[in-house]
Amino acid sequence: MRIMQNIQTRYGDHIPMAAILEHPSVDRLVSHLGKSYVLPDEVPVTDTPPAVEVPGAPSAEPTNWVSFAEAESGVPAYCLFGDTGELSWLLHLSGDLAGEGSVFGLEAPGFGRDAEPSGGIEELARVCADAVLARHGEGPCRLVGQGIAGLIAAETARLLLDGGVEVTELLLLGTPEPGLAPGTETSAASVAEVTGTLAATWGMDSRPTMVVPSLPEDAEAQVDAAVRLLEPSAPMPAHKLRRWLLNATRWRRALVAAAAMYRARPVTGVGTACVVRAVRGVDGRLGDFDRWIAPPPVVHELDREPWSLAGAAAAREIARARAGGPAPVVSGRPSPIVPINRYGSGVRSIWAHNLYGEVSYAIYLSRHLGAHTPVIGLEQLGVGSLDTRPRAYASVKDMAAHYVSELREQFPGESYLLGGCSFGGVLAYEMAHQLLSAGEEVSHLIAIDPIMPGTEAWTAWTGERSPPWRRKPSPWSCSGTPCASGGACPSRSVCPTSAASTWTNSSDGWPAISTGTLPCAPTRK
């Protein structure tokens, strides 16, 4: 369990802990993680010549911060230049970002001074990270990126995290997964992409149709055509617009070339990662980002064309998507919750630790339940920091109360399926009682080899002769498929063991105890 906890800390808790049982050697586990979950920490060196021209080192041009909103409190958002090299894409979104703190935008080095774009994704990210560190004081920050340049934002987040800066949110808008960005792009295509982004920003209802009566690679003629299309909506005169478009097109082409050569390394430790992309009219593979960003980001797909993501209507949709996403993770706070297998489509079960304070038995349970069944563990060892003793509790009730508060915070409003082995059965029993008393629903309570309520051992442990049940938890008695007790097991039973107990109330308030065989989840053969 400690090995898998360290792996999850580095690469994300989307990795099931049962992987170490399925691949029980270092070589097999590393190979499995590399193929299925994470990118390698080190980029392999290759002698293969590049297929595209790689930009040189970043220019010595100074970076330029633009203040969109300043606040005395909150978490500042550092928004990096988009794939046009500038910040027009941020105009409509900055208001939503400002609700949580200051918003600053960073233009590409030398943009607006006709400097030639240079530098790969890693080099530009280092420039951005240095600029953030020079401006940022103490505390956490947010990072936002757009388009292909979102790769730079993610790489910047990795550099800041490695340097000890807390990044509570990474927001990527229309950013392709590494390896899925276009390998090359004609000059005409670059001008068209830049024109579409600016058209959305400046309120045009439809994407301008580029008609260039000249050679396809005549960049000057293409930019002149774009100026004619955008000038009625642009906030600048034609001669300034033309210069703006030339700079933006150069940056777009340079970033496409840089993305083709980018070899991503995993980004881990971000509080919340979110990817927003437009999918209308998009063909081919889109990517799920789960090997690049760990834990995998929340992906919001908007039913609109990609060029429109910079518009006002899209900004409102993005704001709603962010509001409905998960709350940022509070880093550094010890928690008893152990994500043995956090993700999956099945019913989530929660298993309490044994008398030694650890819950490694649930890894074996998760292996039998399968990769698609979420399994959460509760550990006393995880409540204290790694260099101190575990948190001490005055009683089982106090311990259960803390665990219940954590469950209600992280998994609010669900019907809880609780289980435990040995002492964990007692703990799960008390947690179920407290949840029910708080008005929550407990669908199942499963105890494996527990101290039985109503026995002398129970009385010696708790000092209570009558367990405190006054309402019926449903369903705690067996029903469904026949089991050894003469009853039957619920169709969604999650316990694969052969010695389990379930409780339900009898008329006098004492629990009726049945001991029997509970099968594995019915989807398992």
C-alpha positions as CSV (number, residue, x, y, z in Angstrom):
1,M,0.0,0.0,0.0
2,R,2.8,2.4,0.8
3,I,4.4,1.8,-2.6
4,M,1.1,2.5,-4.4
5,Q,0.4,5.6,-2.2
6,N,3.8,7.1,-3.3
7,I,3.0,6.3,-6.9
8,Q,-0.4,7.9,-6.6
9,T,1.2,11.0,-5.0
10,R,3.5,11.3,-7.9
11,Y,1.3,10.3,-10.8
12,G,-2.3,10.7,-9.6
13,D,-4.9,8.7,-7.7
14,H,-6.5,7.5,-10.9
15,I,-4.1,4.5,-10.8
16,P,-5.8,1.6,-9.1
17,M,-3.8,0.2,-6.2
18,A,-4.6,-3.3,-7.3
19,A,-2.1,-2.8,-10.2
20,I,0.7,-3.9,-7.8
21,L,-1.0,-7.3,-7.4
22,E,-1.6,-7.8,-11.1
23,H,2.0,-6.8,-11.9
24,P,4.0,-8.0,-8.9
25,S,7.5,-7.0,-9.9
26,V,9.2,-3.6,-10.4
27,D,9.8,-4.1,-14.1
28,R,6.2,-5.3,-14.8
29,L,4.7,-2.6,-12.7
30,V,6.7,0.2,-14.4
31,S,5.9,-1.2,-17.8
32,H,2.2,-1.4,-17.0
33,L,2.1,2.2,-15.6
34,G,4.0,3.5,-18.6
35,K,1.7,1.9,-21.1
36,S,-1.6,2.6,-19.4
37,Y,-1.4,5.6,-17.0
38,V,1.6,7.9,-17.1
39,L,4.2,9.4,-19.4
40,P,7.9,8.8,-18.6
41,D,9.6,11.3,-16.3
42,E,12.5,11.4,-18.7
43,V,12.2,12.1,-22.4
44,P,14.2,9.5,-24.4
45,V,17.0,10.8,-26.5
46,T,16.6,10.1,-30.2
47,D,18.9,10.6,-33.2
48,T,16.0,10.8,-35.6
49,P,16.1,14.1,-37.5
50,P,13.2,16.4,-36.9
51,A,10.4,16.3,-39.5
52,V,9.8,20.1,-39.1
53,E,11.9,23.1,-38.6
54,V,12.5,23.6,-34.8
55,P,12.4,27.2,-33.5
56,G,15.7,28.3,-31.9
57,A,16.2,29.4,-28.4
58,P,13.7,32.0,-27.0
59,S,14.6,35.6,-27.8
60,A,15.9,37.9,-25.2
61,E,12.9,40.1,-25.6
62,P,11.2,41.1,-22.3
63,T,7.9,39.6,-21.4
64,N,4.9,41.9,-21.0
65,W,2.3,41.4,-18.3
66,V,-1.2,42.8,-18.9
67,S,-3.5,43.3,-15.8
68,F,-7.1,42.3,-16.5
69,A,-8.3,42.5,-12.9
70,E,-6.6,43.1,-9.6
71,A,-7.9,41.9,-6.2
72,E,-6.6,42.2,-2.7
73,S,-7.5,38.6,-1.9
74,G,-8.1,35.3,-3.7
75,V,-5.8,33.2,-5.8
76,P,-4.2,35.0,-8.8
77,A,-4.7,33.6,-12.3
78,Y,-1.7,33.8,-14.7
79,C,-3.0,33.5,-18.2
80,L,-0.4,32.8,-20.8
81,F,-0.5,33.9,-24.5
82,G,-2.6,31.8,-26.8
83,D,-1.6,30.2,-30.1
84,T,-1.7,33.7,-31.6
85,G,1.0,34.9,-29.3
86,E,-1.3,37.5,-27.7
87,L,-4.2,37.7,-25.3
88,S,-7.3,38.5,-27.3
89,W,-8.8,35.1,-26.3
90,L,-8.9,36.2,-22.7
91,L,-11.1,39.3,-23.1
92,H,-14.4,37.6,-22.4
93,L,-13.2,35.0,-19.9
94,S,-11.3,37.3,-17.6
95,G,-14.5,38.4,-15.8
96,D,-15.3,34.9,-14.6
97,L,-11.7,34.2,-13.6
98,A,-11.6,37.5,-11.6
99,G,-14.3,36.2,-9.3
100,E,-11.6,34.1,-7.5
101,G,-8.7,36.6,-7.6
102,S,-6.5,38.8,-9.7
103,V,-6.1,38.0,-13.4
104,F,-2.9,38.8,-15.3
105,G,-2.1,38.0,-18.9
106,L,1.4,37.3,-20.4
107,E,2.1,38.1,-24.0
108,A,4.7,36.1,-26.0
109,P,8.2,37.4,-25.8
110,G,8.6,40.3,-28.3
111,F,5.0,40.2,-29.5
112,G,4.1,43.7,-30.8
113,R,7.7,44.6,-31.5
114,D,7.9,42.4,-34.6
115,A,10.4,40.0,-33.0
116,E,10.7,36.7,-34.7
117,P,9.2,33.9,-32.6
118,S,11.7,31.4,-31.2
119,G,12.0,28.6,-28.7
120,G,10.3,25.2,-28.2
121,I,7.5,24.4,-25.8
122,E,9.9,23.6,-22.9
123,E,12.0,26.8,-23.5
124,L,9.0,29.0,-23.7
125,A,7.5,27.4,-20.6
126,R,10.7,28.2,-18.7
127,V,10.4,31.9,-19.8
128,C,6.8,31.9,-18.6
129,A,7.6,30.2,-15.3
130,D,10.4,32.7,-14.6
131,A,7.9,35.5,-15.4
132,V,5.3,34.1,-13.0
133,L,7.9,33.7,-10.2
134,A,9.1,37.2,-10.7
135,R,5.6,38.6,-10.2
136,H,4.1,36.1,-7.8
137,G,4.5,36.3,-4.1
138,E,3.7,33.6,-1.7
139,G,0.7,31.2,-1.8
140,P,-1.0,29.3,-4.5
141,C,-1.8,30.4,-8.1
142,R,-3.9,29.4,-11.1
143,L,-2.6,28.9,-14.7
144,V,-4.7,29.2,-17.8
145,G,-3.7,28.4,-21.4
146,Q,-5.4,28.5,-24.8
147,G,-5.0,26.5,-28.0
148,I,-1.7,24.9,-28.9
149,A,-0.1,27.3,-26.5
150,G,-1.9,25.5,-23.7
151,L,1.0,23.0,-23.9
152,I,3.2,25.8,-22.6
153,A,0.8,26.5,-19.8
154,A,0.8,22.8,-18.7
155,E,4.6,22.7,-18.9
156,T,4.8,25.9,-16.9
157,A,2.6,24.4,-14.3
158,R,4.9,21.4,-14.1
159,L,8.0,23.6,-13.6
160,L,6.2,25.7,-10.9
161,L,5.1,22.5,-9.1
162,D,8.6,21.1,-9.2
163,G,9.8,24.4,-7.7
164,G,7.4,24.2,-4.8
165,V,4.7,26.6,-6.0
166,E,1.2,25.4,-5.4
167,V,-1.0,25.4,-8.5
168,T,-4.6,25.1,-7.5
169,E,-6.1,25.1,-11.0
170,L,-4.9,24.4,-14.5
171,L,-7.4,25.5,-17.2
172,L,-6.8,24.6,-20.8
173,L,-9.1,25.9,-23.6
174,G,-9.0,24.1,-26.9
175,T,-5.6,22.5,-26.1
176,P,-4.8,19.3,-27.9
177,E,-3.4,16.3,-26.1
178,P,0.4,16.1,-26.8
179,G,1.0,14.2,-30.0
180,L,-2.4,15.1,-31.4
181,A,-1.6,18.7,-32.4
182,P,-1.2,19.3,-36.2
183,G,2.3,18.4,-37.3
184,T,2.5,21.0,-40.0
185,E,0.3,23.9,-41.1
186,T,0.3,25.9,-44.3
187,S,0.5,29.7,-44.2
188,A,-3.1,29.9,-45.5
189,A,-4.3,27.6,-42.7
190,S,-2.4,29.6,-40.0
191,V,-3.9,32.9,-41.2
192,A,-7.4,31.2,-41.2
193,E,-7.0,30.0,-37.7
194,V,-5.8,33.3,-36.4
195,T,-8.6,35.1,-38.2
196,G,-11.2,32.8,-36.7
197,T,-10.0,33.4,-33.1
198,L,-10.0,37.1,-33.5
199,A,-13.4,37.1,-35.2
200,A,-14.9,35.2,-32.2
201,T,-13.2,37.7,-29.8
202,W,-14.5,40.7,-31.7
203,G,-18.1,39.4,-31.8
204,M,-18.5,38.1,-35.3
205,D,-21.4,35.6,-35.6
206,S,-19.8,33.3,-38.2
207,R,-16.3,32.4,-39.1
208,P,-15.0,34.5,-42.0
209,T,-14.4,32.8,-45.2
210,M,-10.9,33.4,-46.6
211,V,-10.8,34.0,-50.3
212,V,-7.3,34.8,-51.5
213,P,-6.9,35.3,-55.3
214,S,-3.2,34.5,-55.3
215,L,-0.7,31.8,-54.6
216,P,-1.6,29.6,-51.6
217,E,1.6,30.5,-49.7
218,D,1.5,34.3,-50.4
219,A,1.3,35.3,-46.7
220,E,1.1,39.0,-47.5
221,A,-2.0,38.5,-49.7
222,Q,-3.6,36.2,-47.1
223,V,-3.1,38.7,-44.3
224,D,-4.5,41.5,-46.5
225,A,-7.6,39.4,-47.2
226,A,-8.0,38.8,-43.4
227,V,-7.7,42.5,-42.7
228,R,-10.6,43.2,-45.1
229,L,-12.7,40.7,-43.3
230,L,-11.9,41.7,-39.7
231,E,-11.6,45.5,-40.1
232,P,-15.4,46.2,-39.6
233,S,-15.2,44.5,-36.2
234,A,-11.7,45.2,-35.1
235,P,-10.9,47.7,-32.3
236,M,-8.0,49.1,-34.3
237,P,-7.3,50.8,-37.7
238,A,-6.4,48.7,-40.7
239,H,-2.6,49.4,-40.6
240,K,-2.3,48.3,-37.0
241,L,-4.6,45.3,-37.6
242,R,-2.3,44.2,-40.4
243,R,0.8,44.3,-38.2
244,W,-1.1,42.5,-35.5
245,L,-2.2,39.7,-37.9
246,L,1.3,39.3,-39.2
247,N,2.7,38.8,-35.7
248,A,-0.1,36.5,-34.7
249,T,0.3,34.3,-37.8
250,R,4.1,34.0,-37.2
251,W,3.5,32.9,-33.6
252,R,0.8,30.4,-34.7
253,R,3.1,28.8,-37.2
254,A,6.0,28.7,-34.8
255,L,3.9,27.1,-32.0
256,V,2.6,24.4,-34.5
257,A,6.2,23.5,-35.3
258,A,7.2,23.5,-31.6
259,A,4.2,21.3,-30.6
260,A,5.2,18.7,-33.2
261,M,8.6,18.3,-31.5
262,Y,7.3,18.5,-27.9
263,R,7.9,15.4,-25.8
264,A,5.6,15.8,-22.8
265,R,6.4,14.7,-19.3
266,P,3.7,14.1,-16.7
267,V,2.1,17.0,-14.9
268,T,1.2,15.9,-11.4
269,G,0.1,17.7,-8.3
270,V,-2.3,20.3,-9.7
271,G,-5.3,20.9,-7.4
272,T,-7.8,20.8,-10.2
273,A,-7.2,20.4,-13.9
274,C,-9.9,21.2,-16.5
275,V,-9.9,21.0,-20.3
276,V,-12.6,22.7,-22.3
277,R,-12.9,21.9,-26.0
278,A,-15.3,22.4,-28.8
279,V,-16.3,19.3,-30.7
280,R,-18.8,20.4,-33.4
281,G,-17.4,19.4,-36.8
282,V,-14.3,17.9,-35.3
283,D,-13.2,14.5,-36.7
284,G,-10.6,12.1,-35.4
285,R,-9.2,11.3,-32.0
286,L,-9.5,14.0,-29.4
287,G,-7.6,12.4,-26.5
288,D,-8.4,12.1,-22.8
289,F,-5.2,13.5,-21.3
290,D,-5.1,10.8,-18.6
291,R,-1.4,9.9,-19.3
292,W,-0.3,13.5,-19.4
293,I,-2.0,15.2,-16.5
294,A,-2.5,13.2,-13.2
295,P,-5.0,12.9,-11.8
296,P,-6.8,13.1,-15.2
297,P,-8.4,16.5,-15.9
298,V,-12.1,17.0,-16.1
299,V,-12.9,17.4,-19.8
300,H,-15.9,19.6,-20.8
301,E,-17.0,19.3,-24.4
302,L,-19.0,22.2,-25.8
303,D,-21.3,21.8,-28.8
304,R,-19.8,24.6,-30.9
305,E,-17.1,25.0,-33.5
306,P,-13.5,25.3,-32.2
307,W,-12.9,28.8,-33.7
308,S,-15.7,30.2,-31.4
309,L,-14.1,29.3,-28.1
310,A,-12.8,32.8,-27.7
311,G,-16.2,34.4,-28.0
312,A,-18.5,35.9,-25.4
313,A,-21.1,33.1,-25.6
314,A,-18.4,30.4,-25.2
315,A,-17.0,32.3,-22.2
316,R,-20.3,32.0,-20.5
317,E,-20.4,28.2,-21.2
318,I,-16.9,27.9,-19.9
319,A,-17.8,29.7,-16.7
320,R,-20.8,27.3,-16.1
321,A,-18.5,24.3,-16.8
322,R,-16.0,25.6,-14.2
323,A,-18.7,26.3,-11.7
324,G,-20.0,22.7,-12.0
325,G,-16.6,21.1,-11.8
326,P,-14.9,19.6,-8.7
327,A,-13.8,21.9,-6.0
328,P,-10.0,22.5,-5.9
329,V,-8.1,20.0,-3.8
330,V,-6.7,21.4,-0.6
331,S,-3.1,20.2,-0.6
332,G,-1.2,19.3,2.5
333,R,-4.3,18.5,4.6
334,P,-4.0,15.0,6.0
335,S,-7.0,12.8,5.2
336,P,-8.0,9.3,6.2
337,I,-9.5,8.7,2.8
338,V,-7.3,6.4,0.6
339,P,-8.3,6.2,-3.1
340,I,-7.7,2.4,-3.6
341,N,-9.7,2.7,-6.9
342,R,-11.3,6.1,-7.1
343,Y,-12.7,5.8,-10.6
344,G,-15.2,3.5,-12.2
345,S,-18.8,3.1,-13.2
346,G,-19.9,0.7,-10.4
347,V,-21.2,1.4,-6.9
348,R,-18.6,2.9,-4.6
349,S,-17.9,1.0,-1.4
350,I,-16.0,2.4,1.6
351,W,-13.9,0.2,3.8
352,A,-12.7,1.0,7.3
353,H,-9.2,0.1,8.6
354,N,-8.3,-2.7,11.0
355,L,-6.9,-2.4,14.6
356,Y,-3.5,-1.5,13.2
357,G,-4.9,1.6,11.5
358,E,-4.3,0.5,7.9
359,V,-6.6,-0.8,5.2
360,S,-4.3,-2.8,2.8
361,Y,-6.8,-5.7,2.8
362,A,-9.1,-3.6,0.6
363,I,-6.5,-3.7,-2.2
364,Y,-7.1,-7.5,-2.5
365,L,-10.9,-6.8,-2.3
366,S,-10.5,-4.2,-5.1
367,R,-8.6,-6.7,-7.3
368,H,-11.6,-9.2,-7.1
369,L,-14.2,-6.5,-7.7
370,G,-12.5,-5.3,-10.9
371,A,-11.1,-2.1,-12.3
372,H,-14.6,-0.6,-12.9
373,T,-15.7,-0.8,-9.3
374,P,-14.7,2.2,-7.1
375,V,-13.2,1.3,-3.7
376,I,-12.3,3.8,-1.0
377,G,-10.4,3.0,2.1
378,L,-10.2,4.7,5.5
379,E,-6.8,4.8,7.3
380,Q,-5.8,6.1,10.6
381,L,-2.2,6.2,9.4
382,G,-3.1,8.7,6.7
383,V,-4.5,11.3,9.1
384,G,-1.2,12.4,10.5
385,S,1.7,13.7,8.4
386,L,4.3,11.1,7.3
387,D,6.9,12.3,9.8
388,T,4.6,12.2,12.8
389,R,2.5,9.7,14.6
390,P,-1.0,8.9,13.4
391,R,-3.7,11.1,14.9
392,A,-5.0,9.8,18.2
393,Y,-8.7,9.6,19.1
394,A,-10.4,9.5,22.4
395,S,-12.9,6.9,21.4
396,V,-14.3,4.9,18.5
397,K,-17.1,7.4,18.3
398,D,-14.6,10.3,17.9
399,M,-12.7,8.4,15.2
400,A,-15.9,7.6,13.4
401,A,-17.2,11.2,13.6
402,H,-14.0,12.4,11.9
403,Y,-14.2,9.8,9.2
404,V,-17.9,10.6,8.6
405,S,-17.2,14.3,8.2
406,E,-14.6,13.5,5.6
407,L,-16.9,11.2,3.7
408,R,-19.8,13.7,3.7
409,E,-17.4,16.4,2.4
410,Q,-15.8,14.3,-0.4
411,F,-18.8,12.2,-1.4
412,P,-21.8,14.3,-0.4
413,G,-25.4,13.2,-0.8
414,E,-24.8,9.6,-1.9
415,S,-26.1,6.4,-0.5
416,Y,-23.2,5.0,1.5
417,L,-22.0,1.4,1.2
418,L,-19.9,0.8,4.2
419,G,-17.7,-2.2,5.1
420,G,-14.9,-3.2,7.4
421,C,-12.8,-6.2,8.5
422,S,-12.3,-7.1,12.2
423,F,-12.1,-3.8,14.1
424,G,-13.1,-2.1,10.8
425,G,-16.5,-3.8,11.1
426,V,-17.0,-2.1,14.5
427,L,-15.9,1.2,13.0
428,A,-18.1,0.9,10.0
429,Y,-21.0,0.0,12.4
430,E,-20.5,3.3,14.4
431,M,-20.1,5.3,11.2
432,A,-23.4,4.0,9.8
433,H,-25.1,5.0,13.1
434,Q,-23.7,8.5,12.9
435,L,-24.6,8.9,9.2
436,L,-28.2,7.8,9.8
437,S,-28.5,10.1,12.8
438,A,-27.3,13.0,10.5
439,G,-30.1,12.2,8.0
440,E,-27.8,10.4,5.4
441,E,-28.7,7.2,3.7
442,V,-26.7,4.0,4.3
443,S,-27.6,1.4,1.7
444,H,-25.4,-1.5,3.0
445,L,-23.2,-2.3,6.0
446,I,-20.9,-5.3,5.5
447,A,-18.6,-6.6,8.3
448,I,-16.0,-9.3,7.8
449,D,-15.0,-11.2,11.0
450,P,-16.1,-8.4,13.3
451,I,-16.8,-8.1,17.0
452,M,-20.5,-8.9,17.0
453,P,-22.9,-6.5,18.6
454,G,-24.7,-7.9,21.6
455,T,-21.9,-10.2,22.6
456,E,-19.7,-10.0,25.7
457,A,-16.8,-8.9,23.5
458,W,-18.9,-6.0,22.2
459,T,-20.0,-5.0,25.7
460,A,-16.4,-5.1,26.9
461,W,-15.3,-3.0,24.0
462,T,-18.0,-0.4,23.9
463,G,-19.6,-0.5,27.4
464,E,-23.0,-0.6,25.7
465,R,-25.4,-3.5,26.3
466,S,-27.9,-2.3,23.6
467,P,-26.6,-1.0,20.3
468,P,-28.0,2.4,19.5
469,W,-30.1,1.5,16.5
470,R,-33.5,3.2,16.4
471,R,-34.3,3.3,12.7
472,K,-34.0,0.7,10.0
473,P,-31.1,1.0,7.5
474,S,-32.1,-0.4,4.2
475,P,-31.2,-3.0,3.1
476,W,-28.9,-4.5,5.7
477,S,-30.4,-8.0,5.7
478,C,-29.8,-10.4,2.9
479,S,-32.1,-10.4,-0.1
480,G,-31.8,-11.7,-3.7
481,T,-29.6,-14.7,-4.4
482,P,-29.6,-17.5,-1.7
483,C,-26.7,-17.5,0.7
484,A,-25.5,-19.7,3.5
485,S,-27.6,-18.0,6.2
486,G,-30.8,-19.1,4.5
487,G,-31.5,-15.6,3.3
488,A,-30.3,-14.0,0.1
489,C,-27.7,-11.5,-1.0
490,P,-28.5,-8.1,-2.6
491,S,-28.0,-8.0,-6.3
492,R,-25.4,-5.2,-5.9
493,S,-23.4,-7.0,-3.1
494,V,-19.8,-6.0,-3.1
495,C,-18.2,-8.4,-0.7
496,P,-16.4,-11.4,-2.2
497,T,-15.6,-13.1,1.1
498,S,-17.2,-16.1,2.7
499,A,-17.5,-14.8,6.2
500,A,-19.5,-11.6,6.3
501,S,-22.3,-10.3,8.6
502,T,-25.1,-7.8,7.8
503,W,-27.5,-6.1,10.2
504,T,-31.1,-5.0,10.2
505,N,-33.4,-4.0,13.0
506,S,-35.9,-6.3,14.7
507,S,-39.0,-5.0,16.4
508,D,-37.4,-4.5,19.8
509,G,-34.5,-2.4,18.5
510,W,-31.8,-5.1,18.7
511,P,-30.1,-5.9,15.5
512,A,-30.8,-9.2,13.9
513,I,-27.4,-10.7,12.9
514,S,-27.0,-13.1,10.0
515,T,-23.7,-14.7,9.0
516,G,-23.4,-16.0,5.5
517,T,-21.7,-16.1,2.1
518,L,-21.8,-12.9,0.1
519,P,-20.8,-13.4,-3.6
520,C,-18.7,-11.1,-5.6
521,A,-20.2,-8.4,-7.8
522,P,-22.5,-10.2,-10.3
523,T,-20.5,-8.8,-13.3
524,R,-17.6,-10.9,-12.2
525,K,-17.6,-14.5,-13.5
